Amino acid sequence: MAGAFSFALSAVLHQRAATRQPRFAALDPRLLLRLFRNRLWLSGWIPDTAGVVFQVLALRVGALAVVQPVMASGLFMAVLLEAVITGRRVVGRDLLAVAVGVVGLTAFLLLADVRAGVTRPAATAWTVAMGCAVAAVAACLVGARHRRGAARGALLGVAGGVAYSFAAALVKDITGGPAGSLLGVVVSWRSVALVVAVALGLMVNQAAFQHGRLAAPLTALTLTDPVVSVLVAITVFRETFPDEPIRVVGLVLAAVTVGGGVWLAASACATGADEHRRR
């Protein structure tokens, strides 16, 4: 819960700083250059770092299927914190979108029950997964160009979630492999891909914060990341989960519920986005 609150506070501070900047395209580095000179945005990294520490400690003593849903509850905190800081009332449909998404995510993680696979997948194992990820991110970026407000923020949030999930998977790949020279690790394709994924996720995520209230992009990002991570674990790291038909049906329904939460967040905030731009 401490980690969830820390991440929620960080997201609110980053979104507040991003919305005060001129609008840039999702992959325009000028937004990050301006944010790196913004004190409010930089201060957001203090609770973000604390959140990472709390999450690591939680994962050391608790199961992933318990910790991650609790971390996702930070969505509720972020919606409430944003309302307090901005002086706007809490929108009920924002909370409904978050509730639907968190319920779907919790069910998905509990039903997946993923079991360990390989610690260092072959480079070829990444080919299809990365191809699908690039296609998904590209589709979100193209779709975002033709949307406005919360819908655009949600699409960019999904793209950021995909990028961050692959960054986490690449960290697992790098740290799970045999020990080698530091230079070999730095110049490997995995490290290059990690830097690209982190940079892409950061740029897209901050651009998402510029569109509408916090609920849309943060819901999309928070829910997309763990779902994609499970898919990467199964397809790349050969991790397995029980394949009973009823469990598979439950996973599909849970994934649909997660998608419903993202859709609600994207469609709930159009009026609020217009009001926010006027302000």
Secondary structure, DSSP 4 states (H G I P E B T S, - for coil): -HHHHHHHHHHHHHHHHHHTSPP--TT-THHHHHHTT-HHHHHTHHHHHHHHHHHHHHHHHS-HHHHHHHHHTHHHHHHHHHHHHHTPPPPHHHHHHHHHHHHHHHHHHHHH--B---SS--TTHHHHHHHHHHHHHHHHHHHHHT--HHHHHHHHHHHHHHHHHHHHHHHHHHHHSPP--HHHHHTSHHHHHHHHHHHHHHHHHHHHTTSS-THHHHHHHHHHHHHHHHHHHHHTS--B----HHHHHHHHHHHHHHHHHHHHHHHH-HHHHHHHHH-
